[in-house]
Amino acid sequence: MSKANQKTRTGTVVSTKMDKTVVVAVSWRQKHLLYGKSMRRISRFAAHDERGDCRLGDTVRIRETRPLSATKRWRVAAVLQRGEVPEVKPAEIGAPALETVGLAATAPEGTSGA
């Protein structure tokens, strides 16, 4: 596939949980066939991120490429803008820390199973 024929899209990174792969949400508008109202559509693409420099919330440009896996048909061409995703600690928002909550399920006192 020549570079002249490759499609490009601009979208926002919505997931970085995989190794060398990011999920990019591309938003576009389409008119309703009957009513003519403009509707917002969102397409999600799995894109290859070789260096792993994309973060959640980044605006990126992706380009079409050969199939790289079962779902990846796109590569990250450029990071256009870094996203603003705040790092909030549980104590800052008033939530209890995971250590103090107690992750084991325990029965309330006086309700034995026997």
Residue pairs with C-beta under 8 A, 6 or more apart in sequence:
1 64
1 65
1 66
6 63
6 64
6 65
7 63
7 64
8 61
8 62
8 63
8 64
8 77
9 24
9 26
9 45
9 61
9 62
9 63
9 74
10 26
10 59
10 60
10 61
10 62
10 80
11 24
11 25
11 26
11 27
11 45
11 59
11 60
11 62
12 24
12 25
12 27
12 57
12 58
12 59
12 60
12 83
13 22
13 23
13 24
13 54
13 55
13 56
13 57
13 58
13 59
13 60
13 83
14 23
14 24
14 25
14 44
14 56
15 22
15 23
15 56
16 22
16 23
16 49
16 54
16 55
16 56
19 52
20 48
20 49
20 50
20 52
21 46
21 47
21 48
21 49
21 69
21 72
22 46
22 47
22 49
22 54
22 60
22 76
23 44
23 45
23 46
23 47
24 44
24 45
24 46
24 47
24 60
24 62
24 74
24 76
25 42
25 43
25 44
26 42
26 43
26 44
26 45
27 40
27 41
27 42
28 40
28 41
28 42
28 43
29 38
29 39
29 40
29 41
30 38
30 39
30 41
31 37
31 38
31 39
32 38
32 39
45 62
45 73
45 74
46 69
46 71
46 72
46 73
46 74
47 60
47 62
47 72
47 74
47 75
47 76
48 65
48 68
48 72
48 74
48 75
48 76
49 76
50 75
50 76
53 79
54 60
54 76
54 79
55 82
55 83
55 85
56 83
56 85
57 82
57 83
57 84
57 85
58 79
58 80
58 81
58 82
58 83
59 79
59 80
59 81
59 83
60 76
60 77
60 78
60 79
60 80
61 76
61 77
61 78
61 80
62 74
62 75
62 76
62 77
63 74
63 75
63 77
64 73
64 74
65 73
65 74
65 75
66 73
67 73
68 75
90 96
90 97
90 98
91 97
107 113
